[in-house]
Amino acid sequence: MIGVISYLVFFATVASILSIAVLGLNLQWGNTGLFNGGVVAFFGAGAYGTLILGGTPQAGQLGGFGLPYLLALIGGMVCAGGVAWIVGLLTIRLRHDYLAIATFGVAVAFETMMRNTNALGGAQGIRGFERPLREALGAGFTYNLVFFGFVLILLIATYLFLERLIKSPFGRLLRAIREDEMAAQSLGKSPSRIRLTSFVAGSVVMGLAGGLYATFYAFISPQDVLPILTFQIWAMLIVGGAGNNKGAVMGTFLIWAAWTASGWALSRFAPLEVQLYTGSIQFVLIGFVIVGMLLWRPQGIFPERLVVSQSARSNK
Amino acid sequence: MIQNLVDGVLVGSILSLGAIGLTMAMHMLRFANFSHAELLSIGAYAALVFDGLFGAIHPALAEAIPPLSLTWSLTLALLISMGLTGLSAVAIDRLVFKRVRAKGGELSMVFASFGVAMIIRNILGLIFGLNPKLYSQDIVFAIVVSRDPFLLIKPDQVFTLVAALLIMFILHLVLSRTTFGYSLRAVAENPTLAQVSGINLSRMIVLIWLIGGGLAAAAGVFYGLTNQISPVLGRDLVLPIFAATIVGGIGSIYGAVLGGFLVGLASNLALVILPSGYSPAVPFLIILAVLILRPHGLFGEERT
């Protein structure tokens, strides 16, 4: 019984961390219409940033600054925001494909750099991170439960913050730009500045998710920032419903459950020679889920609720 | 250094072939097609299948044409693969992109292409296995062209370059001398006006996929001939090909040709100063440089 519960806690922790990343993507894509093809780069920047700032010194490695945990986590978010700012500054004014290609490229470049630079951990990744409060709570179930609570609080905080943000005048502005950039511009707004703000903000949220992910495993390596993660995070948002934060979280739990369950089923029931191809089979399945969703229910399971502003309603 | 230059030109010709189709589809349908590089994989594997088939039908076909490792059966297989890959590109458009397009979102297309790429790449892996394959098991020795500076060239590489240039020259003739070429340019310039002038837009889209797929297949086979064939071929080439289109300017066919050669050269010259592990990141640096210096590419036009 305790085994099942501890597994559920493990599952819910990972799913909650991914939910935060999906919420970040929802701000960019769902509310602003920005295509981020390299979610892992921002997720990874947060993860590497957190471990480098908060870790203990390792021979031949950058970092080990041993900052207090919360400061390291915020530092990771700043790293993610910095990368986003540079990429955004160069591409956001151009036609939308450029952002998609450049973000895809930044993810490839990020993985390559981490894999080859020994000062950044190289292929072995970054070790030597002490999980916060480890001594007070031990390494067992209690720790995992407390950490899950911490992640859950941050997920709720992110959710509430983003809900408020998209209901605020700024959120309306984002949707106005998404729907008709020219009209927004003619009302004296600056679409490229607003889009850049939204892009950086969304990436900072992804950086938070990355930092939590790295904390959870006390380890990060190039293997954790492969392009497939970008794809999974996108699948979660599309299935849940772009533009709807509740949908984003639900989609994450749903897709992550399906992903884990299919992996488990394949390793349990498939013949040995098929098991080598488990990854390929899962990728094909998730590919079909995505294409199927886009063809038959592009709005997702929980579609965006279109709000009519109060002033518009009273005019009727 | 000289070796890097020569290798760069050879890789560049392959990237150019891939980039031509990508830039045409991106310009016409207005979306970044992340699955285009998978057409190279389809082409490479289709040629592998037919190469084996023809070799089995008549042993004489499986003889290599000296000094190349290329066989007559592979030459035939290349032509069939170009046709088949073009048809697959049309089929993918019919099944997925056309329907997503009908629902509106240009950016949904980008994501759909992510999904299509994922499906194609992994299905190829499931059918042909994850291990790299070769067209020929024979070892073809590289010819030492000069010892100082040291320069090695394989006969297959020379063939690849000549064949790629020939294909591009034929395309140039088609674009500049035929009614089809004029219609294509008209559609690229102004789709609405072109339609009013009696150009069938959906027929043009089919033709673009056919040409793009065919060129991609040739690029895939040439890549397999000079390197190896593996299911991750598309994943490894998608970024260099995108870089080539951005360097040339999205929508410019001649830009894509030039962009391919520039990206090939830059990636290989970068190996002089960078350890080879970093080479996957080079196309991204090129993209960044172009976006800073000349955001619309060498021949691109400003269009949002």
Interface residues (C-beta under 8 A of the other chain):
Chain A: W29 G33 F35 G37 L90 T91 R93 L94 R95 H96 D97 Y98 A100 I101 A102 F104 G105 V106 V108 A109 T112 M113 R115 N116 P227 F231 W234 I238 L276 Y277 G279 S280 I281 F283 V284 I286 G287 F288 I290 V291 L294 L295 P298
Chain B: M26 R30 F31 A32 F34 V96 R99 V100 K103 G105 E106 L107 S108 V110 F111 A112 F114 G115 V116 M118 I119 R121 N122 I123 G125 L126 L130 R235 V238 L239 F242 A243 I246 I250 P275 G277 Y278 P280 A281 P283 F284 L285 I287 L288 L291 I292 P295 H296 R303 T304
